[in-house]
Each structure stands twice: as C-alpha cells, then as structure tokens.
Amino acid sequence: MKIEKETAIAAMVIVILLILFTITGISYISTIGVKMKTDTHVFITPLSASLTVTPLDEESEPDEVEKLPGVLGVGYEVVISNTGGDGLRIRSAPGLDSTPLFLGFEEEEYLIIDGPSIKDSLIWWNLESIQDPGRNGWAVQDYLTVID
C-alpha cells in the first residue's frame, strides 16, 4: 500500500494538532478562565479532596454587587413605578387571591426582604417600606424599579 505525500503530511499535522489540543486541554481543565465582561474574569479551579475553608474576617466587608437593570434581589431598595398613578396592592402573601393589606403609592420606596416567589405566573417579592417598616407585604415585580 503506497501512501501519498500529501496524505502523510495531513496525517502528521492532525497528530501534532491532537497533541497540542491534549496538552492545552489539560491546562485548560485545571484552570478554566471565562471572560464575563470588560476587565472581569472568573477562574474556576477544580477542588481537591482536602478542602480548607477559611472564615471571612468579621471586619472585612463584601464587595458591592453590581445591580443589573431589571434584576431584583433580597436587600435591594426599590421604588413602585409604572402604575399610572394608581398605586400597587401590597398583599399578605404571594398571589392574586391573597388579601390586599394596603396600597403602595407610585414612587414610594421599599426594601426587598424576601422572595422571589412565583404564583399566578407572576414574580412576587416581600417588601418593607423604608419610611415605615410596619408597611410590609408582597408585591408583583412588574411594578418595581431598583433604586441606584
């Protein structure tokens, strides 16, 4: 069986590429770098069986989390918006069938204290008024905007 010169060269190139991919693949598996956004990188390193957990220094403060538009979470300050001036019913529990407790007014500020909860195909958050902590209950996400 006679092997053509071009076939032999192509086979050698493929073998060399496979070797390079294997070598780089091993280092890629040991430390995977993922570019999340400009100048931000996340590095994932597999953990060994002897994992040591180091507690955080109680005086150190966590880095401030960047708030993304339209994304809510516990601890976020929000304002009631887009109700057309009608206000937002704050309820005793998530769901349209739960008892309305009071009306939250347009531009009124709240702190998200719990959630999310999905009920009636809506996303609900437990809110507490920043001005009056006694005013608290569940509200639909569609009418909440994060305060920067």
C-alpha positions as CSV (number, residue, x, y, z in Angstrom):
1,M,0.0,0.0,0.0
2,K,1.5,3.3,-1.0
3,I,0.7,6.5,0.9
4,E,0.6,9.7,-0.9
5,K,3.0,12.5,0.2
6,E,0.0,14.9,0.9
7,T,-1.8,12.3,2.9
8,A,1.2,11.7,5.1
9,I,1.7,15.4,5.7
10,A,-2.0,15.9,6.5
11,A,-1.8,12.9,9.0
12,M,1.2,14.4,10.7
13,V,-0.5,17.8,11.0
14,I,-3.5,16.2,12.6
15,V,-1.4,14.2,15.0
16,I,0.5,17.4,16.0
17,L,-2.7,19.3,16.5
18,L,-4.2,16.5,18.6
19,I,-1.1,16.5,20.8
20,L,-1.3,20.3,21.2
21,F,-5.0,20.2,22.0
22,T,-4.4,17.4,24.6
23,I,-1.6,19.5,26.3
24,T,-3.6,22.7,26.2
25,G,-6.7,20.9,27.2
26,I,-5.1,19.6,30.4
27,S,-4.1,23.1,31.4
28,Y,-7.5,24.4,30.4
29,I,-9.2,21.8,32.6
30,S,-7.1,22.7,35.6
31,T,-7.9,26.4,35.4
32,I,-10.8,27.5,33.3
33,G,-11.0,31.2,32.6
34,V,-14.2,32.7,31.5
35,K,-14.5,36.4,30.4
36,M,-17.7,37.7,31.9
37,K,-17.5,41.3,30.9
38,T,-14.8,44.0,30.3
39,D,-11.9,43.5,32.7
40,T,-13.8,40.9,34.7
41,H,-12.6,37.3,34.7
42,V,-13.9,34.3,36.6
43,F,-11.5,31.5,37.2
44,I,-12.8,28.0,38.1
45,T,-10.3,25.7,39.6
46,P,-11.3,22.1,40.5
47,L,-11.2,21.5,44.2
48,S,-9.0,18.8,45.8
49,A,-10.3,16.3,48.4
50,S,-8.5,18.3,51.1
51,L,-10.6,21.5,51.0
52,T,-9.8,24.1,53.7
53,V,-12.5,26.7,54.4
54,T,-11.1,30.0,55.6
55,P,-13.7,32.1,57.5
56,L,-14.1,35.7,56.4
57,D,-12.6,38.3,58.7
58,E,-15.5,39.8,60.6
59,E,-14.3,43.3,59.9
60,S,-14.0,42.9,56.2
61,E,-17.0,44.0,54.1
62,P,-18.1,42.1,51.0
63,D,-17.6,43.7,47.6
64,E,-20.6,45.7,46.4
65,V,-22.6,43.7,43.9
66,E,-23.3,45.5,40.6
67,K,-27.0,45.8,40.2
68,L,-28.3,44.9,36.7
69,P,-31.3,46.6,35.2
70,G,-34.5,44.7,35.7
71,V,-32.9,42.3,38.1
72,L,-34.1,42.3,41.7
73,G,-32.9,40.5,44.9
74,V,-33.2,40.5,48.6
75,G,-31.6,43.6,50.1
76,Y,-32.3,45.8,47.1
77,E,-34.1,49.1,47.5
78,V,-36.9,49.5,45.0
79,V,-39.5,52.1,44.1
80,I,-43.0,51.5,43.0
81,S,-43.4,52.6,39.4
82,N,-45.4,52.2,36.2
83,T,-48.8,52.0,37.9
84,G,-50.1,55.1,36.1
85,G,-50.6,56.8,39.4
86,D,-53.0,54.0,40.6
87,G,-50.5,52.5,43.1
88,L,-49.7,48.9,43.8
89,R,-51.7,46.5,46.1
90,I,-49.4,45.1,48.7
91,R,-50.7,41.7,49.8
92,S,-50.4,39.3,52.8
93,A,-48.9,36.6,50.6
94,P,-47.8,36.0,47.1
95,G,-50.7,35.5,44.7
96,L,-53.7,37.4,43.3
97,D,-56.0,35.6,45.6
98,S,-54.2,36.7,48.8
99,T,-55.6,39.6,50.9
100,P,-54.5,43.1,49.9
101,L,-53.1,44.9,53.0
102,F,-52.6,48.4,51.7
103,L,-51.9,50.4,48.6
104,G,-48.3,51.3,47.9
105,F,-48.1,54.6,46.2
106,E,-46.2,55.5,43.0
107,E,-42.5,56.5,43.8
108,E,-42.8,55.0,47.4
109,E,-39.5,53.3,48.4
110,Y,-39.3,49.8,49.8
111,L,-36.6,47.3,50.8
112,I,-36.9,43.7,49.4
113,I,-36.8,41.4,52.4
114,D,-37.8,38.1,50.9
115,G,-38.5,36.3,47.7
116,P,-38.8,35.7,44.9
117,S,-42.0,33.6,44.8
118,I,-43.8,32.7,41.7
119,K,-47.6,32.5,41.9
120,D,-50.3,33.1,39.2
121,S,-47.5,33.3,36.6
122,L,-46.1,36.4,38.3
123,I,-42.9,37.0,40.3
124,W,-43.6,38.3,43.8
125,W,-41.2,40.0,46.3
126,N,-41.8,40.6,50.0
127,L,-41.3,44.4,50.6
128,E,-40.9,46.6,53.7
129,S,-41.4,50.3,53.5
130,I,-38.2,52.3,54.0
131,Q,-40.1,55.1,55.6
132,D,-42.4,52.9,57.8
133,P,-41.2,49.3,58.4
134,G,-44.7,48.5,59.6
135,R,-45.9,48.7,56.0
136,N,-44.8,45.4,54.6
137,G,-46.2,42.7,52.3
138,W,-45.9,41.0,48.9
139,A,-45.9,42.8,45.5
140,V,-45.6,41.9,41.9
141,Q,-42.1,42.6,40.4
142,D,-43.6,44.2,37.2
143,Y,-44.2,47.5,39.2
144,L,-40.8,47.7,41.0
145,T,-37.7,49.5,39.9
146,V,-34.3,49.2,41.6
147,I,-33.0,52.4,43.2
148,D,-29.4,53.1,42.1
